[in-house]
């Protein structure tokens, strides 16, 4: 009979299979059909089974001649069914060799290759004792496997009870000895070191080293992820494979948690809120199944992720110089509570000033007249180009507040109730009188603010322009005929009366602009000229309205109006105001509900982020 030959690569594979079979018979075969079925092609696989079984060889002569008292053994000299089966197996060997030759290119024999007979595939799959039973037991037909759920130990106990000659656990051969016994001696070619696999090939002078059966190799996948930012939600799909994936399991990615990220194997999405900036190399090791069921491979995925820092974290908060003669607090807050109303204000140094330790140029003042019920809101923004503007804004708001709380009661007294009533009835005389008296009071307060700054500059020897500042004033009184509200402003920023329920907003100031962006007007002598043109221009700065109800009266510097109301149209838009008040300011601060600690929350609210808007911020609110 022509016996097929096997080369070294096939010998190593067989050795590994037999060694694996000893450890885990119940789970054989250990490889799925396909690309990972050892050194044989798919068409050769069934033939390999016969070849592997024949590798055990026939029973030894001594074992065949020794009678056995165990039921089922045949005395020596009598033909047995197993002997007859053996002949059939030998015939199958030849048939298997022919099949293999017909389905694949022949494997060239080397000087180190000797013929080896191999077994039947079904016998190899079903037998759970192939690597541990001796020749006599094999000849007796005790190789029939017990039920699959029985353990390896119980099977060996059954075999030992039936066959006294069966070796015990301690007597069993080592994997190396077993492979050396099952496979013929093979001489390695001289001066031809093996470079594509294990080096310890069984030879007469060296026992065989147990060779692990080839496992499905892992593959590496790299991916560049989109940039992320610290503190902002991030999400990206992980591309494990270009082919279809049925499942991802056994995931290992310990470094993701340190970065604030998690991986969902079901959706294969990497997500979270990054906590560390920088360039990161992420790794995920997982077993993936696909594109067909049962096809499992290990993937080592590597992702390059750049996490940009939170822009807010790049801003420093350097304290201002407290030794400066005109130093003032970097932030301020104030609350005035009346019987019917709440006045609340806050002023905060902008990031652009805090970053370099500059002063807060904005300022704010609020006040209430308990005798007649007048309420006053005043904000001011010192010019960034003026070295003493922080002092100018402080002088302006304090002077204007004092002047208004003094002049308003004196000018109107109790007559304000009748005047507002007539005005609301459409009386033109009342309209003219109310307009004239409000103009006198508010314009005079602005002029007094300028005069106070001028006097301070003269005392300190500084030029008046070093104290340049804007000024925005808003006043309110509740009369028997409704609420009277008026505003007056020089420069940018603004004041407005909001009525969300009625769906209206009344702008009480009109911001001054220059030829270029960022330009505005400041309190100066020119604003109070004696010419008719100057008087008319000043009179146009007054705006007033009488209403039955309102939501809030708000006065702000441009540090708030620029990001929140970027255009004049936006400042007069009820939708913009609705979003500003109902969706942002009031829920965050709790002004309308007069929640305790509102002034602290208002100060914190001024820290809102708006790209490119980092000026000082000041706001005053009446509800």
Residue, then its C-alpha position, 0 to 999 in steps of 0.5 A: x500500500x502506498x502510504x502518504x507522506x507528511x512534511x514538517x509543517x503538518x507534523x507540527x500541526x498534528x502534534x499540537x492537535x494531539x496535545x490539545x486533545x489531551x487537555x480538552x477532548x470534549x471541545x474538539x475540534x478546536x478550529x472552525x473550518x475556513x482560514x484557520x484550519x491548520x496547514x491543510x486546505x478545506x478540501x483536505x480536512x476530511x482526509x486529514x482525519x484519517x491520517x491523524x488517527x493512523x498516527x497512533x499506529x497498530x497495537x504492539x505485538x506484546x499487547x496483542x499476544x497477551x490474553x485479557x480477562x476483561x470482557x470484550x477482549x479477544x485472546x491472542x491468535x483469534x481474529x478480531x473485529x478490530x483487526x478487520x477494521x484496521x485493515x479497512x482503515x489501512x485501505x482508507x489511508x491509501x484512499x485518503x492519500x489519493x484524495x489529498x493528491x487530487x484536491x491540492x498540490x502535492x507536498x514535496x517530501x524532504x530528506x527529513x520526511x518519513x511515511x506516517x499513517x494517519x487515522x479516520x476523521x470520525x474516529x479522531x472526533x469521537x474518541x476522547x481517549x486517543x492520546x491516553x489508551x495503550x495498544x491493548x485497550x485500543x485492540x479491545x474496542x474500548x475506544x467508544x467514547x462515553x457521553x460528552x458531558x462526562x469529565x475527562x477524569x471519570x472517563x479515565x476511571x472507566x477505562x482503568x476499571x475495564x482494562x487493568x493494563x491501562x496506565x494510571x494518571x501518574x503513569x500516563x506519558x507526557x505530551x512530549x513522550x506521547x507525540x514522540x510515540x505516536x509520530x515516527x522519528x524524523x531527522x531534521x535537515x542539516x544546516x537548514x534552520x526552521x524559521x517559520x515555526x517552533x524549532x524543537x522538532x522530534x529527533x532520536x536525540x531530542x524529545x519532542x516539545x509540545x507544540x500548540x495548535x495554531x490559533x486564529x491570528x489577531x489583526x491590528x486596526x488603526x484609526x484617526x478620530x475627530x478632534x475633541x475638547x475638554x468638557x464637551x461631549x464627544x462621540x465617534x464610531x470605532x472602525x474595527x473592520x471593513x467587513x460586516x461585524x455580527x458582535x463585539x465582545x471580551x472588550x479590554x480598554x482600561x485607559x479609556x476611563x482615565x480620559x473620561x470615555x467609554x466604549x459601547x460594544x453593541x453600537x461600537x461607539x466611543x463616547x464621553x466627556x474628555x477630561x484631559x487635553x493633549x494627543x492620546x493613543x487609545x487602545x481597544x482589544x476585543x473579539x469580533x464575530x463576522x462576517x459569518x457566524x462562528x468566525x471569530x478574530x481578535x482585534x487590537x484597535x488603536x485610535x489617535x485622538x487629539x483633545x483640545x483644552x477648554x478655551x476657558x481654562x486658558x484664561x488666567x485670573x490675575x489679581x489687580x494691583x491693590x496698591x494702586x490709588x484708584x484700585x477697586x474690587x474686581x467684582x461687585x454685587x448689590x441687592x435692594x429689597x422694597x415692599x413691592x420690588x427687588x433691585x439686584x446688580x452685579x459687576x464682574x471684571x472681564x477675562x481680557x482684564x483678569x488675564x493680565x491683572x488689569x482693573x475692572x473698568x465697569x461699575x454699577x449703582x442701584x437705589x430706592x427712594x422710600x418716601x415716594x417709591x422711585x427706583x434707580x438703576x445706573x451702569x457705566x463702562x470705563x473706556x479701555x483706552x483711558x488709564x483712569x476709566x475705572x475711577x471715572x465709571x465709579x464716580x459717574x454711577x455714584x453721582x448719578x444715583x445720588x442726583x436721581x434719588x434727590x431730584x426725582x422726588x423734588x421735581x415730581x412729588x405726589x403730582x407724578x400720579x396725576x401726571x402719569x394718569x393724564x399722560x396715559x389718557x393721551x393728554x398732549x399737555x401732560x405728555x409735554x410736561x412729563x417729557x420736559x421734567x424727565x429730561x431735566x432730571x436725567x440730563x442734569x444727573x448725567x451732567x453732574x456725573x461729568x462735572x464730578x469727574x472733571x472736578x476729580x481730574x482737576x484735583x489729581x492733575x490728570x487729564x479729563x479724558x483719562x477718566x472717560x466712561x459711558x453712562x446708562x440710567x433707568x428709573x421707575x415708579x409705580x403710580x396709581x395710574x400704572x408704572x412709569x419707566x424712563x431711560x437715558x444713555x450716553x455711549x454703548x450698553x443699554x436699558x429696556x423694559x420687558x413684558x413677556x406676558x404682553x409680548x413687548x419690549x421697550x428700548x429705553x436707550x439707543x447705543x452710540x456707535x462710531x465709524x469703526x467697530x467698538x467705537x462709542x461716545x463718552x461723557x464729555x463737555x461736548x454732550x452738554x453744549x449750549x447750541x440748539x443742535x446740542x440740546x436737541x441731540x441730548x433730548x433724543x437720549x430720553x425714552x419713557x413709557x407708562x405700562x400696567x405691568x412688566x416682567x423686568x427693567x434691565x440696564x447693562x453695559x456692552x459686556x452683556x449687550x454685545x454677546x446677548x443682543x449683537x444688533x440694534x434689531x436684536x435689542x428690540x426683538x421680543x424673541x431675543x429678549x424672551x430667550x435671554x430672560x426666560x431661557x437663560x438669565x432668570x432660570x439661572x439666577x432666580x430673580x423673579x422668584x426672589x430666591x435667596x442668594x440671587x445676587x451671588x448667582x447673578x455674579x456667577x452668571x456674568x461668567x458666561x462664555x461667549x467667544x470673542x466677548x471678554x470685556x467687563x460685564x455689568x447688569x442691574x435688574x428691577x422686578 
